[in-house]
Amino acid sequence: MNDLTVDDRSIALDKDGFLVDLNDWSPEVAEALAQREQLLLTSDHWEILDVLRDFYAQYQLAPATRPLIKYTALRLGPEKGNSPHLNRLFNGTPAKLAAKLAGLPKPTNCI
């Protein structure tokens, strides 16, 4: 296990860099996690993170790529709910990386 320090607070991460305690998530934690992934979060990223957090609140699970694409298309339209857009934002691993940044558990079918 490794830790992430945000505002002098130590936050536990699992071996894959996901939060051990989902309650530790905050926008500042998301920014720090993104920095570890060498990613600068833009408003486009935040839209997807918000959609993911809504999905988790509704279904109690982090979606795999296909459900993420479908749910995003429903919520934000087909121009944002598609593979090329999500892959571009999240370095080709949208379900896994977006879930990590959104403070969600690792999607079950992600390696």
C-alpha positions in Angstrom: 0.0 0.0 0.0 1.2 3.5 -0.7 0.0 6.9 0.5 -1.0 10.1 -1.1 -0.5 13.4 0.8 -3.1 16.1 0.2 -3.2 19.2 2.4 -1.0 17.6 5.0 -3.3 14.6 5.2 -2.1 11.1 4.4 -4.5 9.1 2.3 -4.1 5.3 1.9 -4.0 3.9 -1.6 -4.1 0.2 -2.6 -1.5 -1.4 -4.8 -3.1 -0.1 -7.9 -3.4 3.5 -6.6 -7.1 3.4 -5.8 -8.4 4.9 -2.6 -8.6 2.4 0.3 -11.4 4.5 1.9 -13.8 6.0 -0.7 -14.7 8.6 1.9 -11.3 10.2 1.5 -12.2 11.5 -2.0 -12.4 15.2 -2.6 -11.7 17.3 -5.7 -8.2 18.0 -4.2 -7.6 14.3 -3.9 -8.7 13.8 -7.6 -6.2 16.5 -8.6 -3.4 14.8 -6.7 -4.3 11.4 -8.2 -4.4 13.0 -11.7 -1.0 14.5 -11.1 0.4 11.1 -10.2 -0.9 9.9 -13.6 0.7 13.0 -15.3 -2.8 14.3 -16.2 -4.1 17.8 -15.9 -7.8 17.7 -15.2 -9.9 20.0 -17.4 -13.7 20.7 -17.4 -14.1 17.8 -19.8 -12.5 15.4 -17.3 -14.6 16.8 -14.4 -17.8 16.2 -16.4 -16.9 12.5 -16.7 -15.8 12.2 -13.1 -19.2 13.7 -12.0 -21.1 11.3 -14.3 -19.0 8.4 -12.8 -19.7 9.4 -9.3 -23.5 9.7 -10.1 -23.3 6.2 -11.7 -21.7 4.8 -8.5 -24.2 6.5 -6.3 -27.0 4.9 -8.3 -25.6 1.4 -8.8 -22.9 1.0 -6.1 -20.3 -0.1 -8.6 -17.8 1.5 -10.9 -18.8 0.8 -14.6 -16.7 -1.0 -17.1 -16.0 0.8 -20.4 -19.2 -0.1 -22.3 -21.6 0.9 -19.5 -19.5 4.0 -18.9 -19.8 5.0 -22.6 -23.6 4.3 -22.6 -24.3 6.2 -19.3 -22.1 9.1 -20.4 -24.0 9.3 -23.7 -27.3 9.3 -21.9 -26.2 12.1 -19.5 -23.9 14.2 -21.7 -24.9 13.3 -25.3 -23.2 11.1 -27.9 -20.5 13.6 -28.7 -19.1 12.9 -25.2 -20.3 9.4 -24.6 -18.1 7.6 -27.1 -14.8 5.7 -27.0 -12.6 8.1 -28.8 -13.5 11.0 -26.5 -13.1 9.0 -23.3 -9.9 7.3 -24.5 -8.4 10.8 -25.3 -9.3 12.1 -21.9 -8.1 9.1 -19.9 -5.1 7.8 -21.8 -6.8 4.9 -23.4 -8.1 3.4 -20.1 -11.2 5.4 -19.4 -13.0 3.0 -17.0 -10.0 2.3 -14.9 -8.4 5.7 -14.8 -11.6 7.7 -14.5 -12.8 5.4 -11.7 -9.5 6.0 -9.8 -9.7 9.8 -10.2 -13.4 9.8 -9.2 -12.5 8.0 -6.0 -14.3 4.8 -6.9 -13.3 1.2 -6.6 -11.5 -0.4 -9.5 -14.0 -1.7 -12.0 -14.3 -5.5 -11.6 -13.4 -6.4 -15.2 -10.3 -4.2 -15.4 -6.9 -5.7 -15.3 
